[in-house]
Amino acid sequence: MAQNVQTDTATLSQLVTASESAVGNLQVSQATNELLALSIKQQLQIQSMMAAQYRASTLEQGRNAESETQSQTAFSNFIGSGQAYTPQ
């Protein structure tokens, strides 16, 4: 992940330099397209990371719910019906 950020930072720097020194409409258009492509790439990476985070969060919530259900069942089995002693 950090490698992608460093690579993208270097790429962005190169693209900005190319954009600033662009001469003519074609070079300006190419520089703009490359900057847009980098932006889109980074947005897709963010979406991918967010989706992974949401999946992990959902899995964790599921594990917690299952653990809570198991704990409640174990407690209910331990306590029983509350009628453990019946006087004669």
N, C-alpha and C positions, 0 to 999 in steps of 0.2 A: 504494500500500500504506500509506504513512504517513498519507495522507489518510483512509483507512478507519479506521485506529487512532484518529486525532484525532476523527473523526465519532462512532465508537463510544464513545469516552471521554465526549464531550459527551452522547450519548444515555444512557449509563449513569448519568451524574450526574443527568440529568433524571428518569430512571426511579427512582433511589434516592430523590430528593426526593419524587416522587409517591407512592412506596411508604411513605415515612415519614409523609407527611401524609394518607394514605388514611383515609377515614372510612367505616365500614360494610363489610359483606362483599363487596359488588359491587366497590367501589373497590380493596379489598385483592386480590381475585381478578384484576382487570384489571391491576393493577400487577405482580402475580406472573407473569401470563401474558406481559406485555411483557418482564420481566426474563428469563424462560425463552426467549422468542423471540430476544432479543439473544444469549444464551448459545449457542443452537443455531446462529444465524447465524455466530458466531465459530468454533464447532467445525467447521462446514462449510468456512469459509475456511481453517482450519488443515489439514483433510483435503485440500483442493484444492491447497494449497501443498506438502504432503508428497508427494502424487501427482506433481506436476510435478517435484519434486526427485528422486524415485525414477526417473522417466522420463529425466531429464537424466543421472542417474548411470548408468543402464543403457546409454544411448546412448554415453556416454563410455567405459564399459568395452568396449563393442562396437568402438568406434574404436580403442582401445588394443590389443585382441586382433587386429584386422585389421592394424594397423601392425606388430605383433610378427610375425605370420605373413609379411607381405611382407618384413620385414627378414631373417627366417630364410631365406626363399627366395632373396633376393638374395645373402646370405652363402654359401649352399650353391652357387649358380651361380658365384660368384666363386672359391670354393675348388675346386670341381669334384670329381672322383672321387679326387683325390690321386695319380693316375697320369699327371701331365702330362709326366713325363720317363721314357722307357723306353730304357735303355742297349742298345746293339747288340752 
